[in-house]
Amino acid sequence: MFLFVLGAIEVSVVAEGKVIPRSTPWVLTLSFSLTSTSDPVNYIEIDLGDSATFSSYTTDGAFNYALVSTTSNSISFSSFSFPAGGSAQVSFRDIVFSSSEGLRNLNLRLANGTDTLDLNVPVVVVRSDTTVPLKFFHNILTERPVLVGERVRVKGLVSAVLGNKTYIQDTFRDTVAGLVLYGGVGAYPGELLIAEGEFAPYRGLEEISYPNILHREFVGVPDPTIVDGLNRARERYSGVLVRIDSVRFDTNLLYVPVGQNIPIVDRYANSGNLYIDRYSEVESFPPPDTIFDLVGVIDEDSGSSGNIYRIVPRRPSDLIFYNSVMVTGVQPYFAVRGKASSWKIALRSFNPVAKFKACASGISTGELLESRLGSRPPDSLLTLADTSCAIFWNPSFTEDTLFLNLGAKDLDSITILLYSSLDTLGVFKRSVFSPRLYFTVPIERIQAYGPDNTSEMVGQSVLVGGVILADASSFSTSNTSTYIYDGTGGVNLFSSNFLGLKEGMIVVALGTVAEYNGLTEVVFSSVKVLGQGHVPAPFKLERGISLSEDLEGSLVKLDTVIVTSLPSYAGIGKSFTVYNGTAPVTVYVYPNTGINLNEIEPGTYVSVIGVVGQYDNSPPYTSGYQLLPRKAADLMAVPGDVYESPELDVQISKNVFIGGKETARIEVYGPVGSYSVRIYDGMGRLVKTIVEGGGAGIYEWDGTNEAGRLMPPGIYALVVIVHTNDGSMRVVKPLMVVAK
């Protein structure tokens, strides 16, 4: 709302939709109201400016009785009375701005017999896709004041997720700018998001509060923007992932704490702050006594003491210490709890290491004695309380691998603390890199079931690991429900909060085993993404085999099966039945998968890939198994006949019929020759010979076998073969017998 006063005219103007796209037909509404102290107004002129046009308009209130005059970019109202306490409204339709995006001022003039009031109403013109360039939220003197409190749409690439803060950034005309989406949006670094919410800055940080995610796709994590100096890491780059080289701690702290602004200085003596967020992967560490390079998102924490900008690293590798050992990889991602395991920890140092020490609680001195740094054993061992250390003197490596062979561990994880020194006479300095070894419960143990088909581990806390089989957003965006596979089996991962887990992510999750309508779940309290892997090839289900408890949570493929029912609504999605040979299988399609079901109808053939789920609300939970396709590519219609011959045409007027009450009409057209028309069951056994040695023509099948007995409901194959002087041709088509 904008309030303007001059003489006896006092008016408020509300622009509904102050954020409008530049070249998309749009509606802009201006609402006018006069205060009780104003004199009546009888003339109003609105000029949109030279760069704007509109095609039509509508009015309300006092303007309905006015004499109207228009041009392509202006409108005026005269010969009317707009009294104090009254209101009026005009809406411009199909408004288009031809100039570049940014702040525009609409020129308004109000007048009566004695006074004239000229004023401007600010409007922010944005991209054609209706998203606001992120740099606009930082333009303190122009667009930003107009955007505060407005519901806006933004687009950006996720660079970091720290708790409820999702940092996004975009490039608008070579200018990189950032923003924070505040609230649990379930995003992951590398996702391109389109979000809509209210622009509500908090303590100086530009935030969109609790936005709705309208679109998401994974395109890759952005590279950090190089910023030369802490003095430049300010408002312009707020929310952006940056890299600042050659900084040092301006403090005498023994340890860099979590959750505090710690002073740092760059090579130009500019000051700034480093902040370790408790939701990052960085733990408290002793500060180095040399310079280091810093990667992180620029955050703000402004208050009465002024504007405080700080760099927030995401993980230990964002702190590049030239006198410290870094970890570049851990293999495997996790091992089986209760079994012996072997580990490789890849190490890197910018300078040759003179002393190296690896310590851990939970690893015995005997196991450390067998450890190797490359090919060399430890030079000595050290034990203090429950922590054991392996010490390597003068290894002089810049890149090497630490090998560990561990016995069975009844632990969720073990953290390895690394220490090094570049000088044989210097003290050990602890690295900020502390690799963690995870020990997970095999999913086959979680899926082991008792007499009632439920997991024997219900209620137990477990750490599970594996590859995500499906994007969580395919099944729900209000909670997290997806599936994880570890080589021994698959299981549902569930949380009441939505996290955008992506297909192919390698994760470990800590949670409790539960059952929901027969489906075994791990209801997780925390999840950690360890890397990106490959989803295993689906298990191909043999003909005549249906879904079962043994397949729950696994990725399964049905190859060329026949549809026997139309898709119908079931819950939020749709389900239909296919026959895998003689075995019926329910396919359930969630709406978020984007799968088109328009061509799915009885008698068509499809190939389906999906995760095996279950929904059975009563014991003993032996039914309700469903195949859940994850994306459009998982459900493919098989075009045409299973076998085709261009000269032999077979038409079935009713290929789904009630046996004993209806018949299938079979029309056979083709060349002169000897025809065979036979019916086979799903196992390939002959059911009935309709004709043998006859000609082309019209035939029927009533669903009975050679003995005249009615065949059970199921899928049958019509096989038509014609032998001619030039050879043989064959067509196979499906027939479906259904119950009464």
C-alpha positions in Angstrom: 0.0 0.0 0.0 1.3 3.5 -0.9 -0.1 6.6 0.9 0.1 10.0 -0.8 -1.0 13.4 0.5 -1.3 16.8 -1.2 -3.7 19.5 -0.3 -7.2 18.1 0.1 -6.5 14.8 -1.7 -5.3 11.9 0.4 -5.3 8.6 -1.4 -3.9 5.1 -0.8 -3.1 2.9 -3.8 -2.7 -0.9 -3.6 -1.0 -2.6 -6.5 -2.2 -6.2 -6.5 0.6 -8.2 -8.1 3.5 -5.8 -7.7 5.7 -8.4 -9.3 4.8 -9.0 -12.9 6.6 -10.8 -15.7 8.1 -8.8 -18.5 6.7 -10.5 -21.7 4.0 -12.9 -20.4 0.4 -11.6 -20.8 -0.5 -10.6 -17.2 -3.0 -8.7 -15.1 -2.1 -5.7 -13.0 -4.7 -4.3 -10.7 -4.6 -0.9 -9.0 -7.0 -0.2 -6.1 -7.7 3.4 -5.0 -9.3 4.6 -1.8 -9.8 8.1 -0.5 -9.6 9.0 3.2 -12.5 10.7 5.0 -10.6 14.0 4.9 -10.2 14.1 1.1 -12.3 16.2 -1.3 -14.0 14.2 -4.1 -11.8 13.4 -7.2 -13.2 13.7 -10.7 -10.1 13.0 -12.8 -7.5 10.1 -12.7 -4.8 9.4 -15.3 -2.6 6.3 -15.2 0.5 6.2 -17.5 2.3 2.8 -17.6 5.4 4.3 -19.3 6.8 4.0 -22.9 7.9 0.4 -22.4 4.5 -1.1 -21.4 1.4 -1.9 -23.3 -2.0 -3.5 -22.5 -4.8 -4.9 -24.6 -7.9 -4.4 -22.4 -9.0 -3.2 -19.0 -11.8 -3.7 -16.5 -13.1 -1.3 -13.8 -15.0 -1.4 -10.5 -16.4 1.1 -8.0 -16.5 4.7 -8.9 -14.7 4.1 -12.3 -17.7 2.3 -13.6 -19.4 5.6 -14.3 -16.5 7.5 -15.8 -15.7 8.7 -19.3 -12.7 6.6 -20.3 -9.9 7.5 -22.8 -7.1 5.0 -23.6 -3.9 4.7 -25.5 -1.7 1.6 -25.8 0.0 2.4 -22.5 -2.2 4.9 -20.6 -5.8 5.4 -19.5 -7.7 8.3 -18.1 -11.0 8.6 -16.2 -13.1 11.8 -16.2 -16.7 13.0 -15.6 -17.2 11.0 -12.5 -17.3 11.5 -8.8 -14.9 9.7 -6.5 -16.0 10.8 -2.9 -14.1 10.5 0.4 -14.4 7.1 1.9 -15.0 5.6 -1.6 -13.0 3.2 -3.6 -12.2 2.4 -7.2 -10.3 -0.3 -9.1 -8.8 -0.7 -12.5 -7.3 -3.9 -13.9 -5.0 -3.9 -16.9 -5.1 -7.2 -18.9 -2.5 -8.7 -21.1 0.0 -6.2 -19.8 3.5 -6.6 -21.4 6.7 -4.7 -20.7 9.1 -4.6 -23.6 12.1 -3.2 -21.6 14.5 -5.1 -19.4 13.6 -6.5 -16.0 13.8 -4.3 -13.0 11.9 -1.6 -11.1 9.3 0.5 -13.0 7.2 3.4 -11.7 3.7 3.9 -13.0 2.8 7.6 -13.2 -0.6 8.5 -11.7 -2.4 11.9 -11.6 -5.5 12.6 -9.5 -7.3 15.9 -9.7 -10.5 17.9 -8.8 -11.5 21.5 -9.2 -8.9 22.8 -6.8 -6.0 20.3 -6.4 -3.8 18.0 -8.4 -1.8 15.1 -7.1 1.1 13.4 -9.1 2.5 10.2 -7.7 4.3 7.0 -8.7 3.5 3.4 -7.9 6.5 1.1 -8.0 6.2 -2.3 -9.9 8.9 -4.9 -10.2 9.1 -6.4 -13.7 10.6 -9.9 -13.7 11.5 -12.8 -16.1 9.0 -14.2 -18.6 8.8 -17.4 -16.6 7.5 -15.3 -13.6 10.6 -15.9 -11.5 12.4 -13.0 -9.8 16.2 -12.6 -10.5 17.9 -13.2 -7.2 20.0 -10.1 -7.4 16.8 -8.0 -7.1 16.5 -9.1 -3.4 19.8 -7.4 -2.7 19.2 -4.1 -4.4 18.5 -2.1 -1.2 17.5 1.1 -2.9 15.5 -0.3 -5.8 13.6 -3.6 -6.1 14.2 -5.0 -2.6 11.9 -2.6 -0.6 9.0 -3.4 -3.0 9.6 -7.2 -2.8 9.6 -7.4 1.1 6.4 -9.2 2.2 5.4 -10.1 -1.3 4.7 -13.7 -2.4 7.3 -14.3 -5.1 8.6 -17.1 -7.4 12.3 -17.7 -7.6 14.6 -20.1 -9.5 18.0 -21.2 -8.4 20.6 -24.0 -8.1 21.1 -25.5 -4.7 24.6 -25.0 -3.4 24.2 -26.0 0.2 21.6 -27.3 2.7 22.2 -26.6 6.4 19.3 -27.5 8.6 16.2 -25.5 7.6 18.3 -23.3 5.3 18.6 -24.2 1.6 21.0 -21.9 -0.3 20.2 -21.3 -3.9 21.9 -19.1 -6.5 21.4 -18.0 -10.1 23.2 -16.0 -12.8 21.3 -13.0 -14.2 23.2 -11.3 -16.9 26.6 -12.5 -15.7 25.8 -11.5 -12.1 25.8 -14.3 -9.6 23.3 -13.8 -6.7 22.0 -16.0 -3.9 19.1 -16.5 -1.6 17.9 -18.8 1.3 14.8 -20.9 1.1 13.8 -21.3 4.8 11.9 -24.4 5.9 12.2 -28.1 5.3 12.0 -28.1 1.5 13.8 -31.4 1.2 16.3 -30.2 -1.4 19.8 -31.5 -2.1 22.9 -29.7 -3.5 22.8 -29.8 -7.3 19.1 -29.5 -7.7 17.6 -26.7 -9.8 14.5 -25.5 -7.9 11.6 -23.2 -8.8 10.0 -22.2 -5.5 7.2 -19.8 -4.4 6.9 -18.1 -1.0 7.0 -14.9 0.9 10.1 -12.8 0.9 10.8 -12.2 4.6 14.4 -11.1 5.4 15.7 -12.3 8.8 18.6 -10.6 10.6 19.8 -9.2 7.2 19.6 -12.6 5.4 17.4 -12.7 2.3 15.0 -15.5 2.8 11.9 -17.0 1.2 9.9 -18.4 4.1 8.4 -21.9 3.9 8.1 -22.0 0.1 6.3 -24.4 -2.1 8.6 -26.3 -4.5 7.0 -26.1 -8.0 9.8 -27.8 -9.9 13.0 -29.7 -9.2 15.6 -31.4 -11.3 19.2 -32.5 -10.7 21.8 -30.6 -12.8 24.9 -30.7 -10.6 26.4 -28.7 -7.8 27.7 -25.2 -8.8 31.4 -24.4 -8.6 32.3 -21.8 -6.0 32.6 -18.2 -7.2 36.1 -16.9 -6.7 36.0 -13.8 -4.5 39.2 -11.8 -4.1 39.0 -10.6 -0.5 36.7 -10.8 2.5 35.7 -7.1 1.9 33.9 -8.2 -1.2 32.1 -11.2 0.5 29.2 -9.0 1.4 25.7 -8.2 0.3 26.3 -8.8 -3.4 27.2 -12.4 -2.8 24.9 -13.2 0.2 23.7 -16.7 -0.2 26.3 -17.6 -2.9 28.8 -20.4 -2.7 32.3 -18.7 -2.8 35.9 -19.4 -2.4 38.3 -17.0 -0.8 42.0 -17.9 -0.8 44.7 -17.2 1.7 42.8 -16.5 4.9 43.9 -17.1 8.5 42.3 -17.1 11.9 42.5 -13.8 13.8 42.2 -15.5 17.2 44.1 -17.5 19.8 41.4 -20.1 20.2 42.6 -23.7 21.0 39.6 -25.1 19.1 37.3 -23.5 16.5 33.9 -23.8 18.1 30.6 -24.7 16.5 27.9 -22.1 16.3 30.0 -19.0 16.8 31.3 -16.2 14.5 35.1 -16.6 14.5 37.2 -13.7 13.2 39.3 -14.4 10.1 41.6 -12.1 8.1 42.6 -12.3 4.4 45.9 -11.5 2.7 44.9 -7.9 2.3 44.2 -7.5 6.1 40.4 -7.4 5.4 38.4 -8.9 8.3 35.5 -11.3 8.1 34.0 -14.3 9.9 33.9 -18.0 9.7 30.9 -19.8 11.1 30.7 -23.6 11.7 27.0 -24.5 11.4 25.9 -27.4 13.6 24.1 -28.9 10.6 27.3 -28.9 8.5 29.7 -31.9 8.3 32.5 -29.8 9.9 33.2 -30.5 13.6 35.2 -28.4 16.1 38.9 -28.5 15.2 42.2 -26.8 16.3 42.9 -23.8 14.1 46.0 -24.0 11.9 48.8 -21.6 12.4 49.1 -20.9 8.7 46.9 -19.5 5.9 44.3 -21.7 4.3 41.7 -21.4 1.5 38.0 -21.3 2.4 34.9 -22.4 0.5 31.5 -21.8 1.9 28.1 -20.0 1.5 27.9 -16.4 2.5 25.5 -16.0 5.4 24.3 -12.9 7.4 23.7 -12.4 11.1 22.9 -8.8 11.4 21.5 -7.1 14.5 21.9 -4.0 16.7 25.7 -4.4 16.5 25.6 -4.0 12.7 25.8 -6.2 9.6 27.8 -9.4 10.1 28.7 -11.4 7.1 30.2 -14.8 7.5 31.4 -17.7 5.4 29.8 -21.1 6.3 31.7 -24.2 5.0 29.6 -27.3 4.2 32.1 -30.0 4.8 35.7 -30.5 5.9 37.0 -30.4 2.3 35.8 -26.7 2.1 38.6 -25.9 4.5 41.8 -26.3 2.4 44.7 -26.5 4.9 48.1 -26.7 3.3 49.7 -28.2 6.4 47.0 -30.8 7.1 46.1 -34.2 5.7 42.8 -34.3 3.7 40.6 -37.3 3.0 39.6 -37.7 -0.7 37.6 -40.9 -0.3 36.5 -43.9 1.8 35.8 -47.3 0.4 33.6 -49.1 1.0 30.8 -46.6 1.8 29.7 -49.0 4.6 30.3 -52.5 5.9 28.2 -55.2 7.5 27.8 -55.0 11.2 29.0 -58.1 13.0 31.4 -59.2 10.2 35.0 -58.5 9.4 35.7 -55.7 7.0 38.5 -54.1 5.0 38.8 -50.3 4.4 40.7 -48.0 2.2 41.0 -44.3 3.2 42.5 -42.2 0.4 44.7 -39.3 1.8 46.2 -36.2 0.3 48.5 -33.5 1.5 49.8 -30.4 -0.3 53.2 -30.8 1.3 55.2 -34.0 2.2 54.1 -35.3 5.6 56.9 -35.9 8.1 54.8 -37.5 10.8 51.3 -39.1 10.6 49.0 -40.6 13.2 45.7 -42.3 13.0 43.6 -42.8 16.1 40.3 -44.3 16.9 38.1 -45.7 19.7 36.7 -49.1 18.9 39.8 -50.3 17.0 42.2 -52.6 18.9 46.0 -52.2 19.0 46.2 -55.6 17.2 44.1 -54.2 14.3 46.1 -51.1 14.1 49.3 -53.1 14.1 48.0 -54.7 10.9 47.2 -51.3 9.3 49.2 -50.1 6.4 50.0 -46.6 5.0 50.5 -47.6 1.5 52.7 -50.7 2.0 54.4 -49.7 5.2 53.3 -50.8 8.7 53.1 -48.4 11.7 56.4 -47.5 13.3 54.8 -47.5 16.7 51.5 -47.8 18.6 50.0 -45.6 21.3 47.1 -46.3 23.6 45.5 -43.7 25.8 42.3 -44.6 27.7 40.0 -46.2 25.1 41.8 -44.7 22.1 44.5 -46.4 20.1 46.8 -44.8 17.6 49.1 -46.0 14.8 52.1 -43.7 14.2 54.1 -43.5 11.0 57.4 -41.6 11.1 58.6 -39.7 8.0 56.2 -41.3 5.5 56.8 -38.2 3.2 53.6 -38.7 1.3 51.5 -36.2 -0.6 49.0 -38.9 -1.7 48.6 -42.3 -0.1 46.1 -44.8 1.2 45.5 -46.0 4.8 44.4 -49.6 4.8 42.5 -51.1 7.8 41.5 -54.7 8.3 38.9 -54.9 11.1 37.3 -57.7 12.9 33.5 -57.9 13.6 32.2 -54.7 15.1 29.0 -54.4 17.1 28.9 -50.6 16.5 27.1 -48.2 14.1 30.3 -46.3 13.3 33.9 -45.6 14.1 35.5 -42.2 13.7 39.2 -42.0 12.6 41.1 -39.0 14.0 44.0 -38.0 11.8 47.0 -36.0 12.9 50.1 -34.9 11.0 53.1 -32.7 11.0 55.3 -31.3 8.2 58.3 -31.2 10.5 59.7 -34.2 12.4 60.4 -32.0 15.4 57.0 -30.3 15.3 53.9 -31.3 17.3 51.1 -33.2 15.7 48.2 -31.1 14.4 44.8 -32.6 14.1 43.1 -32.6 10.7 39.6 -31.3 10.3 39.0 -34.5 8.2 37.7 -37.3 10.4 36.5 -40.2 8.2 33.7 -42.3 9.6 33.4 -46.0 9.1 29.8 -47.2 9.1 28.6 -50.7 10.0 25.1 -51.4 8.9 22.5 -54.1 9.5 21.9 -56.2 6.3 18.5 -55.5 4.9 17.9 -59.2 4.5 17.9 -59.5 8.3 15.4 -56.6 8.6 13.1 -58.3 6.0 13.3 -61.7 7.6 9.7 -62.4 8.7 7.9 -64.6 11.1 4.6 -66.5 10.9 2.6 -63.3 10.4 4.8 -62.1 7.5 6.1 -59.1 9.6 9.7 -58.4 10.3 11.3 -60.1 13.4 13.1 -56.8 14.1 10.1 -54.6 14.6 10.8 -51.9 17.2 14.6 -52.3 17.0 16.9 -49.4 16.2 19.1 -50.1 13.1 21.6 -48.3 10.9 21.0 -49.3 7.3 22.9 -48.4 4.1 22.5 -48.7 0.4 21.5 -47.1 -2.9 18.2 -45.2 -3.2 16.1 -47.0 -5.8 13.6 -44.1 -6.6 13.3 -40.4 -6.2 11.4 -39.8 -3.0 9.3 -37.1 -4.8 7.9 -39.8 -7.1 5.9 -41.2 -4.2 5.2 -38.2 -2.0 6.3 -34.6 -1.3 4.6 -34.3 2.1 6.8 -37.0 3.7 9.7 -39.2 2.7 8.9 -42.6 1.4 11.4 -44.4 -0.9 13.3 -47.6 -1.1 16.9 -48.5 -0.4 18.9 -51.6 -1.6 22.1 -52.9 -0.1 22.8 -56.1 -2.2 21.0 -58.4 0.3 17.5 -56.9 -0.1 15.4 -53.7 -0.2 13.3 -51.9 2.4 11.2 -48.8 2.6 12.7 -45.7 4.1 10.1 -43.4 5.8 10.0 -40.1 7.6 7.2 -37.7 8.3 9.4 -34.9 7.0 10.1 -34.7 3.3 13.7 -35.1 2.1 14.4 -35.0 -1.6 16.4 -38.3 -1.7 17.4 -39.0 -5.3 17.7 -42.3 -7.2 21.3 -43.5 -7.1 22.3 -41.8 -3.9 24.4 -43.9 -1.5 23.1 -43.2 2.0 23.2 -44.5 5.5 20.1 -44.0 7.7 19.5 -44.5 11.4 16.0 -45.5 12.4 13.5 -47.9 13.8 12.0 -51.0 12.1 8.2 -50.8 11.8 5.4 -52.3 9.8 2.7 -50.3 8.0 -0.1 -52.3 6.4 2.3 -55.2 5.8 5.1 -53.1 4.4 8.4 -53.3 6.4 9.8 -49.8 7.0 12.8 -48.2 8.5 11.4 -45.0 10.1 14.6 -42.9 10.1 15.6 -40.1 12.3 18.7 -39.1 10.4 20.1 -39.9 7.0 23.5 -39.1 5.5 24.4 -39.0 1.8 27.8 -40.7 1.3 28.0 -40.5 -2.5 26.5 -41.3 -5.8 26.2 -44.9 -7.1 24.3 -47.0 -9.7 20.9 -48.6 -9.2 21.2 -52.3 -9.7 19.5 -53.9 -12.7 15.9 -55.1 -11.9 15.2 -58.7 -11.1 13.3 -60.2 -14.0 10.3 -62.1 -12.7 9.7 -65.4 -14.5 6.4 -66.3 -16.1 3.8 -67.6 -13.8 5.4 -66.0 -10.7 3.6 -63.3 -8.7 4.8 -60.7 -6.2 5.5 -62.0 -2.7 7.1 -61.1 0.7 10.5 -62.3 -0.5 10.5 -59.6 -3.2 9.3 -56.7 -1.0 11.5 -53.6 -1.4 13.3 -55.0 -4.4 13.4 -53.6 -8.0 11.5 -56.0 -10.3 10.8 -56.2 -14.0 7.9 -57.7 -15.8 8.6 -58.2 -19.5 5.8 -58.1 -22.0 2.8 -58.8 -19.8 -0.9 -58.3 -20.7 -3.1 -55.6 -19.1 -6.4 -57.0 -17.9 -8.1 -54.0 -16.3 -8.5 -50.3 -16.8 -6.5 -48.1 -14.4 -8.8 -47.0 -11.6 -8.3 -44.7 -8.7 -7.0 -46.2 -5.5 -5.9 -43.7 -2.8 -4.0 -40.9 -4.4 -2.9 -42.9 -7.4 -4.3 -45.4 -9.9 -3.9 -49.2 -10.1 -4.5 -51.8 -12.8 -3.8 -55.5 -13.2 -1.5 -57.3 -15.5 -1.0 -61.1 -15.9 2.6 -62.4 -15.7 1.7 -65.7 -17.5 -1.0 -67.0 -15.2 -0.1 -64.9 -12.2 -2.0 -61.6 -11.7 0.1 -58.6 -10.6 -1.2 -55.2 -9.4 0.6 -52.2 -10.8 0.2 -49.0 -8.7 1.1 -45.6 -10.2 1.6 -42.5 -8.1 0.6 -39.2 -9.8 4.1 -37.6 -9.2 5.8 -40.2 -11.5 4.5 -38.4 -14.6 3.4 -41.8 -16.1 0.8 -41.5 -18.8 -1.9 -44.2 -18.4 -4.1 -43.1 -21.4 -3.0 -46.1 -23.5 -3.3 -48.7 -20.7 -6.4 -50.8 -21.4 -7.3 -54.5 -21.3 -5.6 -56.5 -24.0 -2.5 -54.3 -24.4 0.9 -55.5 -23.6 3.3 -53.6 -21.4 6.7 -54.0 -19.8 7.0 -52.7 -16.3 9.9 -51.9 -13.9 9.1 -51.0 -10.3 9.7 -51.5 -6.6 7.7 -54.1 -4.8 5.5 -52.5 -2.2 2.6 -53.8 -0.1 -0.7 -52.5 1.3 -2.5 -55.1 3.4 -4.4 -53.8 6.4 -5.1 -57.1 8.1 -3.0 -60.1 9.3 -1.4 -62.4 8.2 -0.3 -59.8 5.6 0.0 -62.2 2.7 -1.7 -60.0 0.1 -1.8 -56.4 -1.2 1.6 -56.7 -3.0 2.0 -53.9 -5.6 4.6 -53.1 -8.3 5.4 -49.4 -8.1 6.9 -47.9 -11.2 9.1 -44.9 -10.4 9.1 -42.8 -13.6 7.8 -42.6 -17.1 10.5 -44.9 -18.5 9.4 -47.7 -16.1 6.1 -48.4 -17.9 6.3 -49.0 -21.6 3.5 -50.1 -23.9 4.6 -52.9 -26.3 3.3 -51.6 -29.7 1.2 -53.8 -32.0 0.9 -57.6 -31.8 3.4 -59.7 -30.0 4.1 -61.3 -33.4 3.2 -59.6 -36.6 2.9 -60.7 -40.3 2.0 -58.1 -42.9 -0.1 -60.4 -45.0 -2.0 -62.2 -42.2 -4.6 -60.1 -40.4 -6.3 -61.3 -37.3 -9.0 -59.3 -35.5 -10.7 -60.1 -32.2 -14.0 -58.3 -31.5 -14.0 -59.3 -27.8 -10.7 -60.4 -26.4 -11.8 -60.0 -22.8 -15.0 -62.0 -22.2 -16.9 -64.1 -19.6 -16.2 -67.8 -20.2 -19.4 -69.9 -20.7 -21.6 -66.8 -21.2 -19.8 -64.9 -24.0 -17.6 -65.7 -26.9 -14.6 -64.2 -28.6 -15.2 -63.5 -32.3 -12.1 -64.2 -34.3 -11.8 -62.8 -37.8 -8.9 -64.2 -39.9 -7.9 -62.7 -43.3 -5.0 -63.7 -45.4 -3.7 -65.5 -48.4 -4.9 -68.8 -49.7 -3.4 -71.6 -47.7 -3.9 -74.1 -44.9 -4.9 -72.4 -41.6 -4.4 -73.5 -38.0 -6.3 -71.6 -35.3 -5.4 -72.7 -31.7 -5.7 -71.6 -28.1 -2.9 -72.0 -25.6 -2.7 -71.2 -21.8 -0.1 -69.1 -20.1 2.2 -72.0 -19.7 2.2 -72.8 -23.4 -0.1 -75.8 -23.2 -2.6 -76.5 -25.9 -6.2 -75.8 -24.7 -8.3 -76.1 -27.8 -7.9 -76.4 -31.6 -10.5 -74.1 -33.3 -9.6 -75.2 -36.8 -6.8 -77.3 -38.4 -6.3 -77.3 -42.1 -9.1 -74.9 -42.8 -9.1 -71.6 -44.6 -9.5 -67.9 -43.6 -12.8 -67.0 -42.1 -14.7 -66.1 -38.9 -14.3 -68.3 -35.8 -15.4 -68.2 -32.2 -14.1 -69.4 -28.8 -16.4 -69.8 -25.8 -13.7 -70.3 -23.2 -13.8 -74.1 -23.1 -11.2 -76.8 -23.7 -11.2 -79.8 -26.0 -13.4 -81.7 -23.5 -15.9 -78.9 -23.3 -14.9 -77.9 -19.8 -14.9 -74.2 -19.0 -11.3 -72.9 -18.5 -10.4 -70.8 -15.4 -10.1 -67.1 -15.6 -6.7 -66.0 -17.0 -4.7 -65.1 -20.0 -4.7 -67.3 -23.1 -2.9 -67.0 -26.4 -4.6 -67.2 -29.8 -2.1 -68.6 -32.3 -3.0 -68.4 -36.0 -0.7 -70.0 -38.5 -1.1 -70.2 -42.3 1.0 -72.4 -44.6 1.2 -71.2 -48.2 3.4 -72.2 -51.2 5.7 -69.4 -50.2 6.2 -70.4 -46.6 4.4 -69.9 -43.2 3.1 -66.8 -41.4 2.0 -66.5 -37.8 0.2 -64.1 -35.6 -0.2 -64.4 -31.8 -2.8 -62.3 -29.9 -4.0 -62.3 -26.3 -7.4 -63.5 -25.1 -8.6 -63.0 -21.5 -11.2 -65.1 -19.8 -12.8 -63.4 -16.8 -15.1 -64.7 -14.1 -18.8 -64.1 -14.0 
